[in-house]
Amino acid sequence: MPKARVTSKGQVTIPAEVRKALGVGPGDDLVFEAKAGYAVVRKRKTIEEVAGRLRKYAGRRLDPEAEKEAVGRYLRELDEATKPGGSRAS
């Protein structure tokens, strides 16, 4: 299991194998979720990645209730895909 030390400024260098597993590099944003005794780190999706997933809805008009349902479904899929061990679908 990779380890890292927190500096006096609160900074951490993410081990190379973790960066590779998350697919992150310089300039990428990360999202942190604090749990009881541990933290979850995820790569934040870019607007381009989100827009690509929504492209299948281009040109379609949905009634407001169906649109709300579609957005909710997409956000649940996105959450599952970015969880550790998730499908990481983009």
N, C-alpha and C positions, 0 to 999 in steps of 0.2 A: 504494500500500500504506500503510495507516494506521500511524502511529508513536506511541509513548508513551515517557516517561522514568520511570525508577525513582527515587523520592525517597530521601532519606537514611534513612527509616523502612521502606524496602522496598515502598512503596505505588505503585500504577500506576493512572492513570485510563484506563479502557477507552474508546477512541474511540467516538463515537456510532454510526458506521456498523457497527462490530463488535458493539456491544450490540444494535443492531436486527437484524443478521444472525443472532445467537444467540438472539434473543428474550428477553434478560435485562433486568431492571430492579432497582430498589432492593429489597434483601432476598433476592434470588435467590442461590443457592449455585452456585459454579463448581468444577469438578474440573480439576486440572492434572496433566499427564503429561509428565515430562521425557524428552526424546529426545536423541540425539547432536547437540548444537548448536542445538536448538530445543525449543519446548514446545508441547503441544497443550492447548487450553482448551476445555472442554465445559460446557454448562449441566447441572447435576445435576438429575435427575428428582425430582419431589416424590413423596411417598407416595401422593398422590391420583392422579397420572399412572400410577404403577406399579399401583396397585389397579385402575384403570380397564382396563388391559391384561389383568389377571388375571381380570376379571369373567366372561369367557367360561367359566372353569372352575368358577364358583360352583355349589354343589350336587352336583358330580361327585366321586365317590371314585375315585381312581386307586391301583393297587397301588404300593408304594414305588419300584419300579424305573421305572415309567412316570412317576411324579411327578418323580423325579430327572431323567429325560430331558426332560420338559416344562419344568421350571425351567431346565435347561441351555440348551435351545433358545431360551427367552424371553430369557435373559441374553445369548446370542449375537446375537439380533435387536436387543436394546436397545443393545449395543455398536456394531453396524453402523449403527444409526439415529442414534447420537450422534457418529459419526466425521465429520470434515470431509468434505463432499460426500456424506454418507449421505442416506437418505430422510427423516430427521427425523420418522418416523411416531410418533404419540402414541396 
